[in-house]
Amino acid sequence: MPNKKYRVELTEEQQSHLFERLGRGERPAAEQTRVRALLKVDERTEGLAWTDARTAEALEVAKGTVAGIRRRFCERGLTGCFERKSPDREYERKLDGQQEAELIRLACSEVPEGRSQWSLRLLPDQMVELDVVEDLSHETVRQTLRTDRSQTDSSLTGVASG
């Protein structure tokens, strides 16, 4: 077996945990594929580990997928293979609470003449025109309305995404 940068050597506890996850059959297909890949590339018992190419062919995934699973296991452990990594960066909010409230009020108000509904491009223009903010992108509007929609009732269904 060639020298690999990321070697997967599962403990018996990890191996039994993986077999348990696989045995239930209720996990998403992508997760089951990751479990199977880890079990195939396990180098704890010499000579039984599959190569990335053989594993990829057997699981019908790309060789890079298997290499990525191996890397994530070595960098983040067993749970790191199955859970999404949290972002490295925090983004500060573009609108404060009062500005968000104004945006929601505007989105729920009557649409301008000649329009059938508010659009994500029309709302920021109107916010700037009303001097609520100096500058605002449609993406900030989209994210704000999406966040607030999940936290409040779904009264913003009249906002178009174009």
N, C-alpha and C positions, 0 to 999 in steps of 0.2 A: 504494500500500500504506500503510495507516495506521501511525502511530508505535506501535511495540510496545515494551513494557518489556523483554521477553526476545527478542532477535533471534538466530536460529540461522544462523550462517555457517560452514559446514563447510569445512575445508581439503581439498585433493585427497586427502591421506593418510587423513583421517577418512572421507571419502566412499568411498574404495576399501575401507577396513576394513569399513564398513557393508555395501557390496555383497558382500564376502566372507562376512560373517556371514549375510546373507540367502541367498546362493547355495548354501550347504551344505544348507539345508533340514532340518537336524537340531536346530535351536534350538526352544525352546518357543514356542507361538503368541503369547503375550503379548510375548515379546522380539522376535519378527518384526514384530509390530504397531508396537512402539516404533521399530524400525529404519526401517520404511516411513514412519512419521510424520516422523521426522527428515529423511529424504530428500525428502519432499514439501514441508516447510516451510523448506527450506534457502534462504536469501535471498542467497547469494553471487552468483548470477547474477540480476540484476534482471529482474523480470517473469515469472520461471519459478516462483517460490515460490507454493505454494497457501495459501489462507487456512485458519485453524483449522477453520472450519465445513465447507469443502469437503473437507479432509483427514479430518475426523471422519466425514462422510457416506460417503466412499469406503472407509474402513477399518472402518466400522460400529462406531464407538466414540463416546462422548460428546465434545462440544467441550471440556469441562473436562479430559478425558484428554489431548487433544492439547496444551492449554495447560500441563498439568502436565509433560509430556515436554519441552516447550520450556523451561520454568522449570528443571527438573532439569539439562538440558544446560548452560544458562547458569550455574547455580550450582555444579555439581559436575563438569562436563566430560562427555566421551563415556562413560567407564566408569561415571560416576555415574548414568547413565540406566538401566543394566542391573544394577548391583549394589545390594543393599539398604544403606541408610544405617545405620551402627551407632548404637545408642541414645546419646543425649546424656548419659544419667545412669547411674551405676553403683549398683546396689543391694547393700547389705551383707547378708551371709548371716545368717539368723535362728538357725540351729543351728550349733554347732561340730562338729568331727569326732566327738567322743564322743557327743554328743546324736544326731547322724545315725545312728551305729552302733546306738544304743539304739532308735531308730525302726525301723530295718531289722530288728533282732532281734525287736522287737515284731510287726512286720508278718509275719514268718516264723513266729511262734509260734502256738500253739493259739488259736483264736478263742474269745471268751467264750461261755458257755453260752447257748443260745437263738439263736445267730447262725450263719449258714452260712459267712460270711467277714468279714474286716475291711473296714470302709468308711473312706473318707477323712474322715468326720466322727467316727467312733468312735476312730480312732487318736489324734488330738490330745487328745481327752478322757482317754484312757487314759494318755497321756504326762504330762498335768497331774496326774492322780490318783497316778501313780507318783513324783511330784516330780522328774521329769527336767527339766521346764521350768516356768516360771511361767504362760505363756500360749502358745498355738500355734493357728494357723489351719489349716483343711483345705487351703487353697491352698498354704501352705508345705509341708505333707505331700505334696501332689500333685507339686509341683516337685521336692522332694527325692527322692521315690521315682522320678520320671521320670528325673532326672539319674543317680541311682545305678543304675537299671535299664539304662541305656545303657552304663555303665562296668563293670558286673559281669554275672554270668549272669542269666538271666531267671527267677529263683526267686521273684519277687514277683507272679506271675500270679494269685494268690489274693486280691488286693486289689481290692475293688469301687470304682467311682468315684461312688457315690451316697451 
